[in-house]
Amino acid sequence: MVPVTSYPIPSLPAKERLILELLLSKGSLFGLQLVALSDGALKWGTVYVTLGRMEAKGFIRSEQEAMPPGAIGLPRRLYYPTPLGERVLNAWSQMAQALLPEVQS
């Protein structure tokens, strides 16, 4: 019998999967760019909660945009996929392909 590890298997809800897919295909993006590119799947009111959760899981990282001199307002954050996020998305896609061949990943 194979021992069960004490590490939880990362979950990958549909919104997190979509964010990873967008970041891996388009490169670094701001939160509202993710909303615009999601065709309505992501909402501006919840995207930052999801991004925060994904950053806590280690799937993405972010950095604050450098503000030009004299700029006003809050600086934006750019989001990037991490190697872990890419591996989790690839593993999920392979698992879905094997278990649910009708799912296009």
C-alpha positions as CSV (number, residue, x, y, z in Angstrom):
1,M,0.0,0.0,0.0
2,V,1.3,3.5,-0.9
3,P,1.4,5.8,2.1
4,V,-0.7,8.9,1.9
5,T,1.3,12.1,2.0
6,S,0.5,14.9,4.4
7,Y,0.4,17.4,1.5
8,P,-3.0,18.2,0.1
9,I,-3.7,17.8,-3.6
10,P,-4.1,21.4,-5.0
11,S,-7.6,22.1,-6.1
12,L,-8.1,24.0,-9.4
13,P,-11.6,25.5,-9.6
14,A,-12.8,26.6,-13.1
15,K,-12.1,30.3,-12.4
16,E,-8.5,29.6,-11.3
17,R,-8.0,27.3,-14.3
18,L,-9.2,30.1,-16.6
19,I,-6.9,32.7,-15.0
20,L,-3.9,30.3,-15.4
21,E,-4.8,29.6,-19.0
22,L,-5.1,33.3,-19.7
23,L,-1.8,34.2,-18.0
24,L,0.1,31.4,-19.7
25,S,-1.3,32.3,-23.1
26,K,-1.2,36.1,-22.9
27,G,1.6,36.7,-20.5
28,S,1.4,39.0,-17.4
29,L,-1.9,40.8,-17.0
30,F,-3.7,43.2,-14.7
31,G,-6.8,42.0,-12.9
32,L,-9.2,44.0,-15.1
33,Q,-7.5,42.7,-18.2
34,L,-8.3,39.2,-17.0
35,V,-11.9,40.2,-16.6
36,A,-12.1,41.7,-20.1
37,L,-10.4,38.6,-21.7
38,S,-12.7,36.1,-19.8
39,D,-15.8,36.7,-21.9
40,G,-17.9,37.2,-18.8
41,A,-16.6,34.3,-16.8
42,L,-14.7,36.6,-14.4
43,K,-16.3,39.5,-12.7
44,W,-14.5,42.6,-11.5
45,G,-16.0,42.2,-8.0
46,T,-14.5,38.8,-7.4
47,V,-11.4,38.5,-9.6
48,Y,-9.1,40.0,-6.9
49,V,-10.4,37.6,-4.3
50,T,-9.6,34.7,-6.7
51,L,-6.2,36.2,-7.5
52,G,-5.4,36.6,-3.8
53,R,-6.3,32.9,-3.2
54,M,-4.2,31.8,-6.1
55,E,-1.2,33.8,-4.9
56,A,-1.6,32.2,-1.4
57,K,-1.6,28.8,-3.1
58,G,1.6,29.7,-5.0
59,F,-0.1,29.4,-8.5
60,I,0.6,33.0,-9.4
61,R,2.7,35.9,-8.2
62,S,2.2,39.6,-8.6
63,E,4.1,42.8,-8.5
64,Q,3.1,46.4,-8.2
65,E,3.3,48.6,-11.3
66,A,5.8,51.3,-11.1
67,M,4.1,54.7,-11.0
68,P,5.4,57.4,-13.3
69,P,6.4,60.7,-11.6
70,G,3.3,62.8,-11.0
71,A,0.8,60.0,-11.5
72,I,-2.2,59.9,-9.2
73,G,-4.3,57.0,-8.1
74,L,-3.4,53.6,-6.8
75,P,-0.8,51.6,-8.7
76,R,-2.0,48.4,-10.4
77,R,-0.7,44.9,-9.9
78,L,0.6,42.7,-12.7
79,Y,-0.1,39.0,-12.3
80,Y,2.2,36.2,-13.5
81,P,1.9,32.4,-13.5
82,T,4.4,30.5,-11.4
83,P,6.1,27.2,-12.3
84,L,3.8,25.5,-9.7
85,G,0.7,27.1,-11.3
86,E,1.8,25.9,-14.7
87,R,2.5,22.3,-13.4
88,V,-0.9,22.3,-11.6
89,L,-2.7,23.4,-14.8
90,N,-0.9,20.8,-16.9
91,A,-1.6,18.0,-14.4
92,W,-5.3,19.0,-14.2
93,S,-5.5,19.0,-18.0
94,Q,-3.9,15.6,-18.3
95,M,-6.2,14.2,-15.5
96,A,-9.3,15.7,-17.2
97,Q,-8.2,14.3,-20.6
98,A,-7.8,10.8,-19.1
99,L,-10.9,10.8,-16.9
100,L,-13.2,13.0,-19.0
101,P,-12.2,12.8,-22.6
102,E,-15.2,14.9,-23.7
103,V,-13.8,17.9,-21.6
104,Q,-11.7,20.2,-23.8
105,S,-8.8,21.4,-21.6
